[in-house]
Amino acid sequence: MSPQARAVETRARLLQAAASCFARDGYQAASVAQICSAADVSKGAFYHHFPSKQALFLALLHGWLQGLDQQLTASRLPGQTVPTALRAMARSARS
């Protein structure tokens, strides 16, 4: 595996582990050490990819918002208002 591919995989593992730790323990209780352990990476690798736990959280939030924007864009029909598109997204999320 190339160093670049390994870095992409490490970052993805950190994001996935953080999402799990934050969901289970909450932001305050989840520690960098717990996230590193769950991702099976060193603290050095963590800090290579993210300067802080807050930066990691913001990266997760950014990814979530991008996904939401993509869903909204994909589900919006020409001429459809944003509120109507949001209601359609909510209905599809319930099913």
All heavy atoms as an XYZ file, in Angstrom:
714
protein
N       0.852     -1.171      0.000
C       0.000      0.000      0.000
C       0.903      1.240      0.000
O       1.861      1.323      0.754
C      -0.896     -0.026      1.243
C      -1.839      1.140      1.317
S      -2.879      1.214      2.799
C      -3.752     -0.316      2.734
N       0.571      2.199     -0.824
C       1.371      3.418     -0.905
C       1.185      4.260      0.357
O       0.158      4.151      1.037
C       0.972      4.230     -2.135
O      -0.287      4.844     -1.929
N       2.159      5.119      0.662
C       2.004      5.984      1.842
C       0.758      6.861      1.769
O       0.094      7.083      2.781
C       3.281      6.829      1.826
C       4.280      6.004      1.089
C       3.482      5.245      0.066
N       0.426      7.319      0.583
C      -0.764      8.159      0.427
C      -2.035      7.360      0.715
O      -2.932      7.832      1.414
C      -0.828      8.756     -0.973
C      -2.004      9.702     -1.157
C      -2.042     10.323     -2.540
O      -1.292      9.934     -3.430
N      -2.908     11.287     -2.719
N      -2.112      6.147      0.206
C      -3.282      5.300      0.451
C      -3.377      4.961      1.935
O      -4.475      4.932      2.507
C      -3.207      4.027     -0.383
N      -2.246      4.718      2.577
C      -2.231      4.418      4.011
C      -2.729      5.625      4.813
O      -3.486      5.487      5.769
C      -0.829      4.006      4.445
C      -0.764      3.412      5.819
C       0.580      2.790      6.197
N       1.751      3.365      5.574
C       2.487      2.771      4.627
N       2.166      1.564      4.186
N       3.546      3.358      4.124
N      -2.325      6.834      4.398
C      -2.765      8.052      5.084
C      -4.268      8.245      4.928
O      -4.956      8.613      5.895
C      -2.013      9.264      4.543
N      -4.799      7.993      3.761
C      -6.240      8.117      3.519
C      -6.993      7.105      4.384
O      -8.005      7.432      5.007
C      -6.570      7.933      2.016
C      -8.059      7.764      1.784
C      -6.030      9.104      1.213
N      -6.479      5.886      4.463
C      -7.113      4.844      5.274
C      -7.060      5.206      6.763
O      -8.049      5.042      7.485
C      -6.423      3.502      5.047
C      -7.025      2.380      5.865
C      -6.234      1.080      5.749
O      -5.711      0.790      4.661
O      -6.151      0.370      6.761
N      -5.926      5.714      7.218
C      -5.785      6.102      8.624
C      -6.765      7.213      8.977
O      -7.433      7.166     10.017
C      -4.337      6.547      8.924
O      -3.464      5.439      8.687
C      -4.175      7.024     10.350
N      -6.864      8.211      8.120
C      -7.795      9.323      8.374
C      -9.232      8.814      8.431
O     -10.009      9.203      9.307
C      -7.646     10.387      7.284
C      -8.450     11.642      7.554
C      -8.169     12.708      6.481
N      -8.673     14.002      6.868
C      -9.947     14.378      6.806
N     -10.867     13.531      6.361
N     -10.315     15.581      7.187
N      -9.592      7.920      7.519
C     -10.941      7.354      7.500
C     -11.205      6.550      8.769
O     -12.309      6.631      9.347
C     -11.135      6.486      6.263
N     -10.222      5.778      9.231
C     -10.400      5.009     10.470
C     -10.578      5.936     11.662
O     -11.376      5.660     12.561
C      -9.217      4.067     10.690
C      -9.256      2.862      9.773
C      -8.400      1.684     10.209
N      -7.274      1.948     11.058
C      -5.997      1.905     10.675
N      -5.684      1.628      9.431
N      -5.029      2.134     11.543
N      -9.833      7.032     11.694
C      -9.976      7.998     12.782
C     -11.372      8.619     12.779
O     -11.999      8.759     13.826
C      -8.905      9.085     12.683
C      -7.519      8.686     13.158
C      -6.467      9.682     12.686
C      -7.501      8.578     14.683
N     -11.859      8.991     11.609
C     -13.194      9.582     11.510
C     -14.268      8.592     11.949
O     -15.187      8.944     12.698
C     -13.457     10.068     10.082
C     -12.687     11.315      9.659
C     -12.746     11.494      8.141
C     -13.206     12.543     10.373
N     -14.148      7.351     11.520
C     -15.129      6.331     11.881
C     -15.080      6.051     13.384
O     -16.118      5.956     14.040
C     -14.877      5.055     11.092
C     -15.893      3.968     11.357
C     -15.654      2.739     10.491
O     -14.577      2.543      9.935
N     -16.659      1.901     10.383
N     -13.882      5.930     13.937
C     -13.741      5.673     15.369
C     -14.280      6.844     16.185
O     -14.957      6.642     17.201
C     -12.274      5.418     15.716
N     -14.002      8.054     15.753
C     -14.494      9.231     16.469
C     -16.006      9.286     16.438
O     -16.642      9.581     17.461
C     -13.904     10.499     15.865
N     -16.603      9.006     15.303
C     -18.064      9.014     15.211
C     -18.658      8.012     16.199
O     -19.633      8.322     16.897
C     -18.510      8.700     13.783
N     -18.069      6.846     16.301
C     -18.556      5.834     17.243
C     -18.366      6.279     18.688
O     -19.277      6.148     19.511
C     -17.824      4.507     17.024
O     -18.128      3.973     15.776
N     -17.180      6.804     19.001
C     -16.903      7.249     20.368
C     -17.793      8.418     20.764
O     -18.324      8.445     21.885
C     -15.430      7.631     20.514
S     -14.293      6.241     20.464
N     -17.974      9.374     19.879
C     -18.825     10.521     20.183
C     -20.278     10.078     20.376
O     -20.970     10.565     21.271
C     -18.746     11.585     19.095
C     -17.409     12.262     18.965
C     -17.014     12.812     17.754
C     -16.534     12.366     20.034
C     -15.788     13.455     17.618
C     -15.305     13.002     19.910
C     -14.925     13.550     18.703
N     -20.742      9.159     19.546
C     -22.126      8.681     19.656
C     -22.323      7.908     20.958
O     -23.363      8.042     21.609
C     -22.471      7.808     18.456
N     -21.346      7.120     21.339
C     -21.470      6.286     22.536
C     -21.257      7.077     23.823
O     -22.020      6.960     24.776
C     -20.465      5.130     22.463
C     -20.542      4.152     23.624
C     -19.450      3.102     23.589
N     -18.145      3.727     23.731
C     -17.165      3.639     22.837
N     -17.317      2.940     21.736
N     -16.001      4.246     23.038
N     -20.197      7.906     23.851
C     -19.769      8.553     25.098
C     -20.048     10.047     25.158
O     -19.933     10.644     26.220
C     -18.264      8.350     25.308
C     -17.874      6.887     25.323
O     -18.673      6.068     25.817
O     -16.776      6.556     24.833
N     -20.365     10.664     24.016
C     -20.509     12.114     23.956
C     -19.162     12.763     23.668
O     -18.100     12.173     23.912
N     -19.215     13.971     23.171
C     -17.992     14.681     22.776
C     -17.046     14.879     23.955
O     -15.856     14.610     23.852
C     -18.348     16.031     22.139
C     -17.133     16.855     21.791
C     -16.428     16.601     20.626
C     -16.673     17.865     22.642
C     -15.294     17.335     20.305
C     -15.549     18.606     22.319
C     -14.862     18.336     21.149
O     -13.743     19.053     20.834
N     -17.568     15.368     25.073
C     -16.705     15.683     26.219
C     -16.006     14.447     26.763
O     -14.822     14.494     27.103
C     -17.514     16.364     27.337
C     -17.974     17.759     27.003
C     -16.818     18.729     26.813
O     -15.767     18.598     27.402
N     -17.032     19.714     25.954
N     -16.732     13.342     26.878
C     -16.171     12.142     27.491
C     -15.242     11.369     26.557
O     -14.337     10.667     27.027
C     -17.292     11.228     27.971
N     -15.445     11.487     25.268
C     -14.586     10.770     24.322
C     -13.204     11.427     24.302
O     -13.086     12.630     24.096
C     -15.197     10.793     22.931
N     -12.193     10.645     24.527
C     -10.834     11.193     24.562
C     -10.080     10.840     23.286
O     -10.436      9.899     22.564
C     -10.073     10.641     25.768
O      -9.819      9.256     25.592
N      -9.030     11.584     23.039
C      -8.169     11.294     21.895
C      -7.595      9.883     22.043
O      -7.523      9.125     21.071
C      -7.048     12.351     21.769
C      -5.994     11.924     20.753
C      -7.640     13.703     21.380
N      -7.235      9.501     23.259
C      -6.686      8.153     23.496
C      -7.704      7.075     23.131
O      -7.345      6.067     22.501
C      -6.250      8.011     24.942
N      -8.984      7.272     23.511
C     -10.031      6.305     23.164
C     -10.213      6.217     21.652
O     -10.360      5.124     21.102
C     -11.365      6.703     23.786
C     -11.462      6.493     25.261
C     -12.774      7.048     25.802
O     -13.191      8.150     25.438
N     -13.411      6.292     26.667
N     -10.219      7.362     21.009
C     -10.395      7.394     19.550
C      -9.231      6.680     18.871
O      -9.434      5.864     17.964
C     -10.543      8.850     19.054
C     -11.850      9.455     19.584
C     -10.498      8.916     17.524
C     -11.960     10.962     19.438
N      -8.013      6.949     19.322
C      -6.836      6.295     18.747
C      -6.892      4.785     18.952
O      -6.571      4.014     18.037
C      -5.555      6.857     19.354
S      -5.204      8.542     18.851
N      -7.299      4.375     20.138
C      -7.407      2.944     20.425
C      -8.446      2.295     19.515
O      -8.199      1.226     18.944
C      -7.775      2.741     21.892
O      -7.950      1.380     22.180
N      -9.603      2.926     19.380
C     -10.665      2.378     18.527
C     -10.241      2.332     17.065
O     -10.643      1.431     16.324
C     -11.938      3.203     18.680
N      -9.430      3.284     16.643
C      -8.964      3.329     15.252
C      -7.704      2.501     15.042
O      -7.259      2.318     13.911
C      -8.697      4.773     14.834
N      -7.119      2.039     16.146
C      -5.871      1.275     16.118
C      -4.735      2.081     15.467
O      -4.029      1.594     14.587
C      -6.065     -0.065     15.405
C      -4.927     -1.041     15.679
O      -4.298     -0.935     16.755
O      -4.652     -1.890     14.803
N      -4.611      3.334     15.934
C      -3.528      4.206     15.469
C      -2.876      4.870     16.680
O      -3.450      4.919     17.762
C      -4.020      5.290     14.483
C      -4.683      4.675     13.256
C      -4.963      6.268     15.152
N      -1.701      5.405     16.475
C      -0.993      6.106     17.547
C      -1.503      7.541     17.680
O      -2.134      8.076     16.767
C       0.507      6.136     17.236
O       0.746      6.969     16.106
N      -1.199      8.142     18.823
C      -1.553      9.558     18.992
C      -0.806     10.419     17.974
O      -1.321     11.431     17.518
C      -1.246     10.030     20.414
C      -2.294      9.636     21.414
C      -2.041     10.326     22.734
C      -3.087      9.953     23.753
N      -2.862     10.635     25.033
N       0.392     10.019     17.627
C       1.148     10.745     16.607
C       0.418     10.767     15.272
O       0.374     11.793     14.594
N      -0.166      9.619     14.922
C      -0.943      9.550     13.673
C      -2.175     10.439     13.774
O      -2.529     11.127     12.811
C      -1.357      8.112     13.383
N      -2.809     10.432     14.957
C      -3.968     11.309     15.154
C      -3.579     12.760     14.886
O      -4.222     13.453     14.096
C      -4.504     11.169     16.590
C      -5.635     12.106     16.888
C      -6.937     11.699     16.723
C      -5.407     13.403     17.326
C      -8.004     12.567     16.992
C      -6.450     14.279     17.599
C      -7.749     13.848     17.419
N      -2.521     13.213     15.549
C      -2.126     14.617     15.439
C      -1.502     14.954     14.083
O      -1.429     16.122     13.720
C      -1.225     15.019     16.598
C      -2.010     15.120     17.893
C      -1.837     14.204     18.920
C      -2.969     16.116     18.060
C      -2.585     14.288     20.092
C      -3.718     16.211     19.218
C      -3.521     15.293     20.230
O      -4.274     15.382     21.379
N      -1.099     13.946     13.348
C      -0.650     14.183     11.970
C      -1.847     14.592     11.099
O      -1.721     15.433     10.215
C       0.009     12.926     11.394
C       0.331     13.034      9.943
N       1.404     13.748      9.480
C      -0.301     12.537      8.850
C       1.429     13.683      8.157
N       0.405     12.957      7.752
N      -3.001     13.986     11.379
C      -4.192     14.240     10.565
C      -5.081     15.350     11.106
O      -5.757     16.034     10.332
C      -5.012     12.955     10.417
C      -4.334     11.919      9.590
N      -4.349     11.933      8.222
C      -3.590     10.842      9.949
C      -3.651     10.921      7.761
N      -3.184     10.230      8.786
N      -5.096     15.516     12.422
C      -5.981     16.500     13.053
C      -5.231     17.211     14.175
O      -4.647     16.552     15.026
C      -7.231     15.820     13.625
C      -8.025     15.078     12.591
C      -7.895     13.704     12.455
C      -8.887     15.743     11.740
C      -8.607     13.011     11.489
C      -9.602     15.067     10.773
C      -9.466     13.696     10.645
N      -5.276     18.532     14.215
C      -4.551     19.254     15.275
C      -5.207     19.130     16.651
O      -4.550     19.384     17.662
C      -4.559     20.706     14.799
C      -5.682     20.805     13.822
C      -5.847     19.438     13.223
N      -6.484     18.689     16.699
C      -7.182     18.601     17.974
C      -8.427     17.738     17.821
O      -8.861     17.439     16.704
C      -7.603     19.991     18.451
O      -8.555     20.542     17.548
N      -9.017     17.376     18.963
C     -10.284     16.638     18.947
C     -11.366     17.502     18.305
O     -12.211     17.005     17.568
C     -10.661     16.238     20.376
C     -11.951     15.440     20.468
C     -12.213     14.900     21.874
C     -12.740     15.968     22.786
N     -13.303     15.407     24.051
N     -11.324     18.792     18.575
C     -12.305     19.704     17.985
C     -12.200     19.704     16.461
O     -13.213     19.688     15.757
C     -12.126     21.109     18.524
C     -13.134     22.094     17.961
C     -12.925     23.514     18.438
O     -11.844     23.879     18.888
N     -13.953     24.323     18.341
N     -10.982     19.709     15.935
C     -10.793     19.690     14.478
C     -11.344     18.397     13.881
O     -11.943     18.407     12.800
C      -9.319     19.844     14.136
N     -11.165     17.290     14.582
C     -11.715     16.016     14.132
C     -13.243     16.078     14.123
O     -13.889     15.659     13.160
C     -11.230     14.886     15.038
C     -11.807     13.501     14.809
C     -11.542     13.002     13.397
C     -11.233     12.536     15.826
N     -13.831     16.616     15.179
C     -15.289     16.763     15.249
C     -15.789     17.640     14.099
O     -16.789     17.322     13.457
C     -15.708     17.354     16.595
C     -17.186     17.548     16.709
C     -18.012     16.489     17.043
C     -17.758     18.785     16.464
C     -19.387     16.661     17.129
C     -19.127     18.969     16.555
C     -19.948     17.902     16.884
N     -15.100     18.739     13.837
C     -15.514     19.629     12.748
C     -15.403     18.943     11.391
O     -16.234     19.182     10.504
C     -14.703     20.925     12.783
C     -15.003     21.836     13.973
C     -14.049     23.030     13.987
C     -16.449     22.292     13.970
N     -14.411     18.067     11.223
C     -14.298     17.300      9.978
C     -15.488     16.354      9.831
O     -16.038     16.202      8.738
C     -12.987     16.526      9.949
N     -15.898     15.723     10.936
C     -17.090     14.871     10.901
C     -18.331     15.683     10.552
O     -19.141     15.276      9.726
C     -17.302     14.190     12.257
C     -16.439     12.995     12.574
C     -16.612     12.601     14.037
C     -16.767     11.838     11.661
N     -18.474     16.826     11.184
C     -19.621     17.694     10.931
C     -19.644     18.152      9.471
O     -20.690     18.132      8.814
C     -19.587     18.903     11.866
C     -20.718     19.916     11.713
C     -22.073     19.283     11.971
C     -20.488     21.098     12.649
N     -18.490     18.532      8.962
C     -18.396     18.968      7.562
C     -18.823     17.845      6.618
O     -19.592     18.076      5.669
C     -16.969     19.426      7.258
C     -16.777     19.882      5.861
N     -17.256     21.086      5.386
C     -16.167     19.292      4.806
C     -16.944     21.211      4.112
N     -16.286     20.130      3.741
N     -18.361     16.630      6.879
C     -18.748     15.492      6.041
C     -20.238     15.227      6.100
O     -20.879     14.944      5.079
N     -20.816     15.335      7.302
C     -22.250     15.122      7.463
C     -23.035     16.190      6.698
O     -24.010     15.883      6.006
C     -22.610     15.139      8.952
C     -24.064     14.921      9.208
C     -24.742     13.725      9.181
C     -25.033     15.932      9.507
N     -26.068     13.950      9.463
C     -26.278     15.285      9.664
C     -24.952     17.307      9.668
C     -27.442     15.978      9.963
C     -26.120     17.995      9.966
C     -27.338     17.330     10.114
N     -22.600     17.445      6.811
C     -23.287     18.533      6.105
C     -23.167     18.386      4.597
O     -24.121     18.669      3.865
C     -22.757     19.887      6.568
C     -23.142     20.285      7.991
C     -22.397     21.556      8.410
C     -24.637     20.457      8.124
N     -22.013     17.940      4.121
C     -21.852     17.708      2.683
C     -22.812     16.627      2.200
O     -23.427     16.756      1.142
C     -20.415     17.298      2.345
C     -19.473     18.442      2.188
C     -18.118     17.963      1.694
O     -17.615     16.930      2.117
N     -17.533     18.727      0.807
N     -22.929     15.561      2.980
C     -23.855     14.486      2.614
C     -25.286     14.970      2.585
O     -26.060     14.625      1.680
N     -25.647     15.780      3.560
C     -26.994     16.342      3.616
C     -27.247     17.241      2.405
O     -28.307     17.173      1.774
C     -27.171     17.129      4.908
C     -28.557     17.641      5.235
C     -29.553     16.499      5.351
C     -28.504     18.439      6.530
N     -26.266     18.051      2.049
C     -26.393     18.924      0.883
C     -26.541     18.104     -0.396
O     -27.364     18.441     -1.256
C     -25.180     19.851      0.799
C     -25.320     20.878     -0.307
O     -26.349     21.569     -0.361
O     -24.373     20.984     -1.127
N     -25.782     17.022     -0.508
C     -25.885     16.168     -1.691
C     -27.257     15.515     -1.778
O     -27.844     15.426     -2.859
C     -24.783     15.110     -1.689
C     -23.413     15.672     -1.949
C     -22.307     14.662     -1.715
O     -22.543     13.556     -1.246
N     -21.071     15.058     -2.026
N     -27.777     15.063     -0.632
C     -29.118     14.470     -0.622
C     -30.164     15.490     -1.035
O     -31.069     15.180     -1.812
C     -29.465     13.949      0.768
C     -28.791     12.668      1.148
C     -29.225     12.235      2.528
O     -29.389     13.050      3.432
N     -29.416     10.947      2.708
N     -30.047     16.688     -0.516
C     -31.013     17.732     -0.839
C     -30.949     18.064     -2.324
O     -31.975     18.169     -2.998
C     -30.756     18.986     -0.006
C     -31.701     20.156     -0.229
C     -33.144     19.747      0.033
C     -31.313     21.322      0.650
N     -29.760     18.194     -2.845
C     -29.590     18.510     -4.261
C     -30.145     17.386     -5.135
O     -30.833     17.647     -6.124
C     -28.106     18.747     -4.579
O     -27.643     19.845     -3.792
C     -27.885     19.061     -6.049
N     -29.859     16.138     -4.757
C     -30.320     15.003     -5.558
C     -31.831     14.835     -5.509
O     -32.447     14.405     -6.487
C     -29.638     13.726     -5.080
N     -32.440     15.171     -4.373
C     -33.880     14.946     -4.241
C     -34.721     16.119     -4.712
O     -35.932     15.996     -4.843
C     -34.230     14.636     -2.783
O     -34.024     15.775     -1.981
N     -34.087     17.220     -4.976
C     -34.837     18.416     -5.351
C     -35.161     18.402     -6.841
O     -34.283     18.297     -7.691
C     -34.019     19.657     -5.014
C     -34.815     20.903     -5.088
C     -34.098     22.035     -4.410
N     -34.849     23.242     -4.656
C     -34.342     24.438     -4.624
N     -33.070     24.599     -4.330
N     -35.081     25.486     -4.870
N     -36.422     18.504     -7.130
C     -36.873     18.551     -8.515
C     -36.818     19.984     -9.016
O     -36.964     20.926     -8.229
C     -38.299     18.014     -8.611
C     -38.499     16.571     -8.127
C     -39.984     16.228     -8.103
C     -37.723     15.617     -9.002
N     -36.652     20.178    -10.320
C     -36.648     21.539    -10.847
C     -37.931     22.269    -10.461
O     -39.028     21.723    -10.552
C     -36.562     21.340    -12.366
C     -35.988     19.979    -12.540
C     -36.447     19.181    -11.349
N     -37.790     23.474     -9.970
C     -38.930     24.282     -9.578
C     -39.446     23.989     -8.182
O     -40.334     24.668     -7.684
N     -38.880     22.987     -7.515
C     -39.322     22.618     -6.171
C     -38.676     23.553     -5.145
O     -37.507     23.890     -5.248
C     -38.904     21.170     -5.889
C     -39.430     20.615     -4.599
C     -38.970     19.175     -4.403
O     -37.837     18.852     -4.697
N     -39.858     18.334     -3.905
N     -39.431     23.949     -4.158
C     -38.893     24.825     -3.126
C     -38.048     24.005     -2.142
O     -38.200     22.785     -2.033
C     -40.012     25.529     -2.335
O     -40.756     24.542     -1.616
C     -40.920     26.333     -3.262
N     -37.168     24.689     -1.435
C     -36.326     24.016     -0.444
C     -37.182     23.368      0.656
O     -36.948     22.207      1.008
C     -35.266     24.978      0.136
C     -34.543     24.355      1.317
C     -34.273     25.392     -0.947
N     -38.174     24.063      1.215
C     -39.005     23.399      2.241
C     -39.675     22.122      1.732
O     -39.744     21.122      2.448
C     -40.040     24.462      2.612
C     -39.376     25.758      2.309
C     -38.542     25.482      1.080
N     -40.161     22.138      0.504
C     -40.798     20.946     -0.059
C     -39.778     19.820     -0.199
O     -40.068     18.664      0.122
C     -41.443     21.271     -1.423
O     -42.390     22.319     -1.234
C     -42.121     20.059     -2.019
N     -38.575     20.150     -0.642
C     -37.519     19.142     -0.775
C     -37.133     18.585      0.594
O     -36.904     17.381      0.743
C     -36.306     19.740     -1.475
N     -37.068     19.439      1.616
C     -36.736     18.974      2.971
C     -37.807     18.029      3.509
O     -37.498     17.015      4.142
C     -36.546     20.160      3.913
C     -35.253     20.948      3.742
C     -35.301     22.216      4.577
C     -34.048     20.096      4.102
N     -39.062     18.341      3.265
C     -40.146     17.450      3.699
C     -40.041     16.097      2.999
O     -40.248     15.045      3.621
C     -41.503     18.092      3.468
C     -41.860     19.162      4.494
C     -43.322     19.596      4.400
N     -43.622     20.357      3.198
C     -43.422     21.675      3.045
N     -42.918     22.377      4.037
N     -43.736     22.275      1.923
N     -39.703     16.112      1.724
C     -39.542     14.860      0.980
C     -38.380     14.049      1.553
O     -38.477     12.828      1.684
C     -39.326     15.145     -0.506
N     -37.290     14.729      1.906
C     -36.150     14.031      2.527
C     -36.553     13.420      3.852
O     -36.182     12.290      4.169
C     -34.981     15.000      2.739
C     -34.167     15.286      1.512
S     -32.842     16.474      1.836
C     -31.895     15.632      3.077
N     -37.311     14.153      4.648
C     -37.750     13.651      5.950
C     -38.637     12.418      5.780
O     -38.500     11.457      6.528
C     -38.479     14.746      6.718
N     -39.517     12.453      4.795
C     -40.382     11.296      4.557
C     -39.549     10.095      4.146
O     -39.793      8.984      4.613
C     -41.420     11.620      3.474
C     -42.613     12.408      3.969
C     -43.736     12.469      2.945
N     -43.315     13.026      1.654
C     -43.299     14.344      1.362
N     -43.671     15.222      2.265
N     -42.915     14.748      0.178
N     -38.568     10.288      3.295
C     -37.760      9.167      2.834
C     -36.871      8.623      3.962
O     -36.577      7.437      3.994
C     -36.911      9.555      1.613
O     -35.894     10.449      1.995
N     -36.469      9.467      4.894
C     -35.649      9.021      6.021
C     -36.444      8.140      6.969
O     -35.892      7.263      7.610
C     -35.066     10.211      6.769
N     -37.745      8.360      7.068
C     -38.595      7.571      7.958
C     -38.891      6.194      7.395
O     -39.235      5.294      8.130
C     -39.906      8.302      8.210
C     -39.763      9.426      9.186
C     -41.112     10.004      9.522
N     -41.051     11.411      9.160
C     -42.008     12.091      8.583
N     -43.138     11.532      8.293
N     -41.855     13.364      8.277
N     -38.772      6.038      6.091
C     -39.136      4.743      5.493
C     -37.977      3.788      5.431
O     -36.938      3.969      5.844
C     -39.691      4.928      4.098
O     -38.875      5.760      3.311
